[in-house]
């Protein structure tokens, strides 16, 4: 039974660590690129063709 309590505590600590890492990345602007995903499909073929011609 004590192993279950230990596993629950460890899992809550790991989840808290991931939450803190996510909040830190949002605060530092890692998730701010709203424009590129919407136009990525428009420029995908152009990027592939320039790579092959080099």
Residue frames relative to the residue before (quaternion, step in Angstrom):
aa qw qx qy qz dx dy dz
X 1.0000 0.0000 0.0000 0.0000 0.00 0.00 0.00
X 0.6505 0.5215 -0.3254 0.4460 3.57 1.02 -0.74
X 0.5834 0.5699 -0.3727 0.4428 3.58 1.19 -0.50
X 0.6313 0.5313 -0.3321 0.4570 3.60 1.02 -0.75
X 0.6471 0.5029 -0.3174 0.4770 3.58 0.97 -0.82
X 0.6436 0.5174 -0.3156 0.4675 3.58 0.99 -0.80
X 0.6656 0.5000 -0.3010 0.4652 3.59 0.95 -0.85
X 0.6351 0.5173 -0.3271 0.4712 3.58 1.03 -0.74
X 0.6562 0.5037 -0.3113 0.4677 3.59 0.93 -0.84
X 0.6640 0.4948 -0.3054 0.4701 3.58 0.92 -0.88
X 0.6676 0.4962 -0.3143 0.4576 3.61 0.91 -0.81
X 0.6321 0.5075 -0.3340 0.4810 3.61 1.03 -0.67
X 0.6470 0.5106 -0.3206 0.4667 3.60 1.01 -0.74
X 0.6519 0.4993 -0.3111 0.4785 3.59 0.99 -0.81
X 0.6522 0.5028 -0.3111 0.4745 3.59 0.95 -0.85
X 0.6383 0.5162 -0.3187 0.4739 3.59 1.03 -0.75
X 0.6271 0.5316 -0.3280 0.4654 3.57 1.06 -0.72
X 0.6595 0.4876 -0.3029 0.4853 3.57 0.96 -0.83
X 0.6308 0.5227 -0.3331 0.4668 3.60 1.01 -0.72
X 0.6610 0.4942 -0.3071 0.4739 3.58 0.94 -0.84
X 0.6441 0.5090 -0.3253 0.4693 3.60 0.99 -0.77
X 0.6460 0.5119 -0.3174 0.4689 3.59 1.01 -0.77
X 0.6726 0.4876 -0.2997 0.4691 3.57 0.88 -0.90
X 0.6266 0.5287 -0.3311 0.4672 3.59 1.05 -0.72
X 0.6776 0.4846 -0.3033 0.4626 3.59 0.93 -0.84
X 0.6320 0.5068 -0.3365 0.4801 3.61 1.04 -0.66
X 0.6537 0.5190 -0.3133 0.4530 3.58 0.96 -0.83
X 0.7270 0.4251 -0.2376 0.4840 3.60 1.03 -0.74
X 0.5984 -0.6347 0.3409 0.3506 3.60 1.21 0.28
X 0.3565 0.7539 -0.4909 0.2522 3.61 1.12 0.39
X 0.7435 0.3932 -0.2057 0.5002 3.60 1.16 -0.52
X 0.4555 0.7483 -0.3971 0.2738 3.61 1.22 0.29
X 0.5667 0.6227 -0.3918 0.3709 3.62 1.17 -0.20
X 0.0325 -0.8260 0.5619 -0.0310 3.56 -0.11 1.32
X 0.6655 0.5498 -0.3029 0.4039 3.60 1.10 -0.58
X 0.6739 0.5542 -0.3176 0.3714 3.61 0.74 -1.00
X 0.6707 0.4978 -0.3466 0.4269 3.68 0.76 -0.78
X 0.6679 0.5181 -0.3225 0.4260 3.60 1.01 -0.66
X 0.7641 0.3271 -0.1955 0.5206 3.62 1.13 -0.49
X 0.3925 0.7441 -0.4685 0.2698 3.59 1.25 0.02
X 0.6630 0.5108 -0.3151 0.4475 3.59 0.96 -0.79
X 0.6237 0.5535 -0.3466 0.4296 3.59 1.14 -0.48
X 0.7693 0.3591 -0.1727 0.4994 3.58 1.07 -0.73
X 0.4159 0.7404 -0.4536 0.2702 3.61 1.24 -0.06
X 0.6918 0.4694 -0.2912 0.4651 3.63 0.83 -0.91
X 0.6326 0.5391 -0.3327 0.4456 3.58 1.03 -0.76
X 0.6615 0.4961 -0.3113 0.4683 3.59 0.97 -0.79
X 0.6518 0.5129 -0.3220 0.4565 3.60 0.97 -0.77
X 0.6777 0.4936 -0.3057 0.4512 3.59 0.94 -0.83
X 0.6553 0.4908 -0.3322 0.4683 3.63 1.03 -0.60
X 0.6243 0.5322 -0.3481 0.4537 3.59 1.06 -0.60
X 0.6782 0.4939 -0.2955 0.4568 3.59 0.98 -0.82
X 0.6786 0.5030 -0.3081 0.4376 3.59 1.03 -0.69
X 0.5827 0.5959 -0.3774 0.4037 3.63 1.19 -0.33
